[in-house]
């Protein structure tokens, strides 16, 4: 009888120790808040990189237009 009681006690302790405590609302909220903040920073960085690339491309196009218009001779009219 004592052996059964000891085995039951050990088994119940093993089951209790195997169960993990469910995170509280505040812990879940904090974790999700950190994840969302990280995603927001990533989106902002990607948007900034795309905007910088677009500005650079626009500036390069404007410089090409200027160099092409400077290289073209003016049309001569025969009046």
N, C-alpha and C positions, 0 to 999 in steps of 0.2 A: 504494500500500500504506500509505503514511504517512497519507494522508487517511482511509482506512478505520479505521486504528488510532486516530486522533484522534477520529473520529466515534464509535467504539465506546466510547472512554474517556469522552467527554462524555455520551453516552447513559447509560452505567452510573452516572456521577456524578449525573445528573439523576434517575434512578430511586432511587438511594440517598437523595438529599436529599428526595425526595417522600415517602418512607416515614417515618412518625412512629414514635417509640419507644412501645411498649406500656407503659401505666402499671404500676408495680410493685404487688405485693399491698398493701404499706403505703400507697401513694398511693390505691389504690381503697378500702381500708378507711377511711382518713381522710376521703375525700370522702363515702362513704356514712354515716359516723358524723356528719359535719356536717349532712347532709341529714336524717337521722333525728332529730337534736337539734332542728333547726328545726321539723320536723313535730310533735315532742312539745311544744315551746313553743307552737305554734299551737293544738294540741288543748287544752292546759292553759288558754290564754287564752279559748278558746271555752267550755270547761266552766265557768270562773269567771264569765264573762259570763252564762251561762244560770242558774247558781246564784244570782248576785246578782239577776237578774230574777225568779226564783222567790221569793226571800226578800222582795223588794219587793212583789210581787203578794200574797203571804201577809200581809204587814203591812198593805197597803191593804185587804184583805178583812176583817181583824180590826178595823181602824178603822171600816169601814163597819158591821160588826155592832154595834160599841159605840155608834155614833151612832144606828143604827136602834132599838136597845133603849132608849136614853135618850129618844128622841123618842116612843116608844109609851107612852101612859098606862097605869097599872096597872088591871087589871080590877076593877070594883066588884062586890062580892057583896052580894046582898040577903038577909041573914040575919035 
